[in-house]
Amino acid sequence: MPDVTARAHRCLFAALIAVAIGANAAARAQELDAGNYPNRPIHIVVPFPAGGPTDILSRIIAKEMTASWGQTVMVENRPGADTAIGAEVVAKADPDGYTLLAAMDSTMVLNPLVKKELPYDPLRDFEPISLGAKNVSLLEVRADSPIHSVDDLLSTLKARPGKLNFGAGTTNGRLAALLFAKLTGTSFAIIPYKGSAEVVEGLLTGSVDFGVDGTASSLPLIEGGKFRALAKLSDRPLAQLPDLPLLATAAGVPELGDISTWIAYYAPAGTSKEIIGKLQNFIATIYADPAVARRLQQAGINAVSSKPAELDAFVRSETARWGKVLHENAKFILE
């Protein structure tokens, strides 16, 4: 019997050594991969159709990565389910740095607050890399609309309750519309879209009468005489439209506050710190390049980078902020 016990102990010890050796080998392999990163194509998953702010920013970053690293960096558009489809793709990808997510506030903050079931966990399934941008969203109409100001919009909504259609391509935009309706005592139909491209099409074709979209996709149409901006949802400066009022101020509902959208980059959970650091440093470096900064500004993108820990803290603070808003307005928003 003692011999059997001794043999069992020796087998267990050998197994533990094998596990330790395997773990060390895996760690060394990961370090080697991180040192060689990138040595094959990278995919940036954008959870929206092509043409919106997240897509535009990601294509600029992808182009710079390709030029600097000598590896093809591709943007892969995976729209649907308020960005959850694209997020799930990255959450289930190998943690090797070759599949990245261009997330939005909807992805990391609002979806977890308003949806009962998600195919991903924003804190468990991803490694934060860096903020990408803090955007300014615009409330806009077609240029041929008889509505020329927020006052005109409010008068029209009150004269025709429930008759106008509103379009937004993000959870953030739809929540802003619900709060706007509540605070101004107006009613209108909210048409949910998958992203900026569909909002633009809805406005151009007349499917919606007014809507919210980001500056990156809106400014060319405003400058081209297709759209008219009525207000901005964030109080950040906007050089292209310096006199555009904040919606909360123009509508006389300061409780609406500053409703900002943002873009951030993530890798699957378990991606090495070396790879995360290389990606974060690259984003910060290209943002400091005057030529890239000009391209971003011309595209209407307010580029902002961060350290991974700063992004994590920012998301947690945004979750607390929006959680309070949703709690205080739960009956109205969820009814």
Secondary structure as GFF3:
##gff-version 3
##sequence-region A 1 335
A	DSSP	alpha_helix	2	36	.	.	.	ID=ss1
A	DSSP	beta_strand	42	46	.	.	.	ID=ss2
A	DSSP	alpha_helix	53	69	.	.	.	ID=ss3
A	DSSP	beta_strand	73	77	.	.	.	ID=ss4
A	DSSP	three_ten_helix	81	83	.	.	.	ID=ss5
A	DSSP	alpha_helix	84	91	.	.	.	ID=ss6
A	DSSP	beta_strand	99	104	.	.	.	ID=ss7
A	DSSP	alpha_helix	105	105	.	.	.	ID=ss8
A	DSSP	pi_helix	106	110	.	.	.	ID=ss9
A	DSSP	alpha_helix	111	114	.	.	.	ID=ss10
A	DSSP	beta_strand	126	135	.	.	.	ID=ss11
A	DSSP	beta_strand	137	142	.	.	.	ID=ss12
A	DSSP	alpha_helix	150	159	.	.	.	ID=ss13
A	DSSP	beta_strand	165	168	.	.	.	ID=ss14
A	DSSP	alpha_helix	171	184	.	.	.	ID=ss15
A	DSSP	beta_strand	189	192	.	.	.	ID=ss16
A	DSSP	alpha_helix	196	205	.	.	.	ID=ss17
A	DSSP	beta_strand	210	214	.	.	.	ID=ss18
A	DSSP	alpha_helix	215	223	.	.	.	ID=ss19
A	DSSP	beta_strand	227	232	.	.	.	ID=ss20
A	DSSP	alpha_helix	247	250	.	.	.	ID=ss21
A	DSSP	three_ten_helix	254	256	.	.	.	ID=ss22
A	DSSP	beta_strand	261	268	.	.	.	ID=ss23
A	DSSP	alpha_helix	273	287	.	.	.	ID=ss24
A	DSSP	alpha_helix	290	298	.	.	.	ID=ss25
A	DSSP	alpha_helix	308	328	.	.	.	ID=ss26
A	DSSP	alpha_helix	330	334	.	.	.	ID=ss27
###
